[in-house]
């Protein structure tokens, strides 16, 4: 039974990661800038290992990627990365407190069964963490819901509500409320928008025009 | 010579016997004055001697891991699916060394060999061996072959235990350690199965307390039962069900019929037991299962696996199989967690398979590809 569940989650994470390859590239530049050279990192849902590979080659980081998609794991192994076959929904109980400098999760928080618990686990295991996720508060999503009265389906969020890996959507504001509730400090935030129109306005109204946000977090002491 | 072998087969292979005169101190406190190891090699050692790969065999394995001894052989070596030109353990790139471990019964010094002090077969007096004894003898073998450092030491099951022990005992002598369907020690249930198998052998009247050779007999039936027990545990319940179901080989359940019924699985197990007991030695089986039982990677490191692995300096690949209940994925995950705790380079894959513990021997697509990718990396950094 658990295997069936595994298989389900596994394919969904893969799709979620692969859905926005160009977005991932921008995330990557930002994340790379935030990571200290030679630090020890854990990349949750590492996909094909693009981020880890970049950080290894440009920042000399060590660490591991966690992934459950068999194809992606094989790809990571081919790149000489450390990849561990592990379902994130089972938690990170096998990792010790503060055993990593940074724990990173790109574009996968919204696919977790319990994002708030994952977030807390990330901040238990890592001294800091970096999270990126798509903004459900983006004007296109709001417009879609408002005008058609149906759940948004667009090139940014290309899934039907009944068949989507993205089971826990939030807006930037939602996420920041959660951080406050969990006593998490937001060290840095970078809002990414790729469309020219959005790019122009994202700094003015990030929650309306930002497509993806990258958060740099730490637990309050 | 007719061209009868597949392109990706190493083809005909010939075992070699190497004699070692330097005494080997064993973990049990006894010493082997001299010994022989039977090996097979595939591929060519490069001039830098940096492309050596050591294959460690499991409980019933031997040196014949790939290729054929004779053109007419029906079956190739036990890991032929993974060793050969273009295969994951690519003999175009690697110099592959496979041996029969000490205590074995396929040519290396073991219970069937003559004890030079008595002129009689060792039999039950052959020293009890531990995994580390095999590893030390394998290190001597590496010396003999001029291999200072293996590109990789690879093993499944009991072979994986040897590979891990290599990483701790000789950290500078291997760059990669591949541990497949293994564990840092056996579970209670595993020891229980091994003891049941040993009892099957020892309670055979022809066992003669291990001195069956002197009595000119052989506990074939006991060994066959031992193998049957082992074999059940190497398969998954579902896998067995799919393969044999409740199929009947002979007899009938019809009312009014008194003919005995034989299920397919019965005949299969008996066949496996028969074949095995003809080619294996009962004392070796006891010795190997005891080595399995005694193995405990972290015992001498305060029972702390992280401390144990902190001594390693190679990279690791750990693989498990979903339906393997003899060396379950959880046991592999323990290895991985200890390696992560010790900040070692490790990758881990849990491969979906219905074949139980036996999966590590079988061609399985995902397993094959990830193993292949890993070994490509091993060969490009040699």
Interface residues (C-beta under 8 A of the other chain):
Chain A: X3 X40 X62 X64 X70 X73 X74 X75 X76 X77 X78 X80 X81 X82 X83 X84 X85 X86 X94 X95 X96 X99
Chain B: X317 X322 X333 X336 X337 X340 X341 X343 X345 X346 X347 X348 X349 X350 X351 X352 X366 X369 X370 X373 X374 X376 X377 X381
